[in-house]
Amino acid sequence: VVATGGLRASPLLVLPALAGAVLCVAALRDLKVRDVAAPETATRRGGPVAAEDDWPSFLKLSGAVVCRSIVFTGLSTFIALYVRERTGAGEVAGTAALFVLYVGGAVGTVAGGRLAARHGRLPVVRWSYALTVLAVAGVVLVPGPALYVFVALTSAGLYVPFSLHITLGQDYLPRRMGTASGVTLGLTVSIGGLASPVLGAVADAASLRTALAPLIVLPALGWLLLRTLREPDPAVGNSA
């Protein structure tokens, strides 16, 4: 919006925020109805008993989240410059690549939930990381306009497991759901931000391509961590 209309067009950015607020209000109302109904259901069934915390699995999941965070933040920081360098185009080309990378947030999150409902959370997360390995390799290595295809695939691979990380973390630590949510969301932002200056230093010393090349390996490392995980144990109902 700003790239095409300048700063005068920046008020248009309010529209997505308003749409998000409307959706959040609807979601909160739905959650309120469920919260009211939940105690009655739990009373009739004897109430659920939370499973034990599974710290080893949670730590492996957190390691995968760290890998995703570095890849996403690294690409978000440098993809516009890198696309301009690789394609020889102007600022619009770089802005378009950044838009493609971020637009997956809406599509990927919804798709992740639907895919998880059909195939299970862990298979979807594992396949997303595997896709991200190939997609990031394409971003770094493929020249010309075809690079945009791999940016879109990278966006899908990074965003599809985003919400699934949070629910998995909560289920691995059912007695510490607040901690699980804080860690998974916190790592998503903080670790990538810490790694970006390092990538920038490498880019200054060598090249952007050299700085982004290690990002190919990180989703593979995340996949290896996720490969050994099992679905969390569900809460056990108390029949007493």
N, C-alpha and C positions, 0 to 999 in steps of 0.2 A: 504494500500500500504506500509506504513512505518512498520507496524507490521510484514509483511511477507518478505519484501525486505530490511528493514533497511533504514537508512538515505540516502543510495546511490540511493534508488528508489524514493526519494522525487521529483526529476525533472519530474516524470510522472504526478505529480499533476498539471503540467502546462496544460495538455491536456483538462481537464474539463473547465479550464479557457478560453482556446482558443475556445472551442466549444460554451461557453456562449457568448464570444465576437462576434462570427460570427452570432449567433442568435440575439444578441442585434442590430447589424448593420442592419440586415434584418428588424427587428421590427421598428427601427428608420426611415428607408426609407419609410416603410408603413405609419407611423405616419406623416411623412413630406408630403406625397401625400394627406392624409386626411386633414391636416391643410390647404393646398392650396385650396382644394375643398370646405372646410367648409364655408369660407366667402361668396362664390358665392351662396351656398345653403341657407345660412342665409339671404342673401339679397333678394332672390326671395321669401322666406317665411315670410319676415318681421322681422326675427331674434328672437331667443329664449329669454325669460325673466326668469332669475334665480329665483327659488322658495326661500321662506324664510328659514333662518337657523333654524334647529330643535335641539336646544341644549340639551333638556332632553333626546331625543333618542340617540344623540351622546354620552352623558355621560354614558348612560346604555351600549352602545356598547363598550365604552372605559373600563368600568368595566369588561366586558367579556374578552376583550383583555388582561387585567391585569391578570385575572385568567389563561388564556392560557399561558401567558408568564412565570408565576411562574412554571406551570406544565412542560412546555417544557424545561426550563433552569434547573430545578431541576433534571429531568430525564437525560438530557444531561450530567450533572455534575457527577451523581452517578450511572447511569445504568450499566456501565462497571464493577465497583466494586461490585454492587449488584448482577449482574448475576454470577460473579465468586463466590460470597459467597453462592448464592442459589443453583447453580449447582455443585459446588465443582470442576469446571474446571479451566483451566489456563487463561492466558492473551488473547489468541485467542478467547475464548468464550466471554469475555467481549468486545473485539473489534468488534466481529461479531454483538453483540447486539447493540452497538453504531452505526454501519453501517446500520443496519436495521432501527433504529430510524431516521437516517438522509436521507436514500434513499427515504423515503416518500415525501421529499421535491419536487422531480421532478415529481413523479407520482401523489401525492395529489394535487398539485397546478393545474396541467392540468385537473385532474378529477373534481376539484372544479368548474372550469369554465364551463365544459361541463354539469355537474349536475345542476348548477345554470341556465344555458340556458334552460334546460328542466323543472325544478321543481321550479325555483325561488331561489333567494339568501338566504332569511331568512329561509325557510324550510331546505335548505341544511346546513346552519350554525347551526341551532338548532339540527338537527339529528347528525351532527358531534360532537357536545358537548355531546349529550346523549351517543353516541358510546364511547367517550373518558372516560366517567365515568366508564363504564363496562371494558374498555380496561385497564385503569390504575389500577383498582381493581384486574384484572388478573395479571398484572405485579407484584403487591405487594404481592398477596396472593397465586398464583399458583406456585408450586415448579417444578423443573426439566426442561427439554428441552421445554415443552409446553409453557414455559414463552416467548419464541421467538414469538409465534403466537400473544400473547397479545402485545408484543412490536411493531409488525407490525401494529396491529389494532390501537394502540395508535398513531403511526406515521401518519396513514391515518386520524384519527380523529383530530389531531392537524394541519396537513398541508392543508387539504381540504378547511377549511374556511380562510386560511391565506390571499389570495388575495381578497377574498370577504369582509373581514374586511375593507380593504383600500377603495374599491369602495363604500361600504355602508357609510363609514365615509365621503367621499367626497360628496355623495348625501345628507347626513343629513346636511352638511354645504356647500351648493353650492356657497355661497358668500365668503367662507374662505377655499377653497380646499387645499391650501398649509398648513394651520394650521391643517386641518383634516388629511392629509397624514403624516405630521410630528409627530402628537400625536400618531396615530395608529402604525406607524412604530417605533417610539421612545419607546412607552410603551412595544412593543414586545420584545425589547432588555433590556431596562434599569431596569424595575421592577423585572424581573426574576433574573437579576444579583444582585440586592440588596437583594433578598430573599435567594439566594444560601448560603451565609455565615450563615444565621440562620438555614437552613437545615443541614449544616455541623456541627454546634454546637450541634444540637439535635442528630445527628448521633454519635458524639463523646461521648455525655452524656448517650445515650441509645443504639440505634442500627440504622443501615441503614433502616431497615424495619419500625421502629418507625418514622424516619424522612420522609420517602416517603409516609406513610399512609395518612397524611393530603392532599396529592395531589389528592386523590380520590374525595374529597369534592369540590374542586375548579371548575372542569368542571360543576358540578351540580349547583353551584352558578352562573356560567356564563350562563347556560341554563335558569335559572330563570330570569336573567336580559334580555336575548334575547326573552323570551316568550312573553313579553308585547310590543315588537317592531312591527312596521308596515313598509311596503316598503316605502321608501322616495317618496315624490311627485316629478313627473317629471317636467322639465322646461316647462313653459307655452309659447306657441308661440304667438307672437304679430302680429295680423292680420292687424294692421294699416299700 
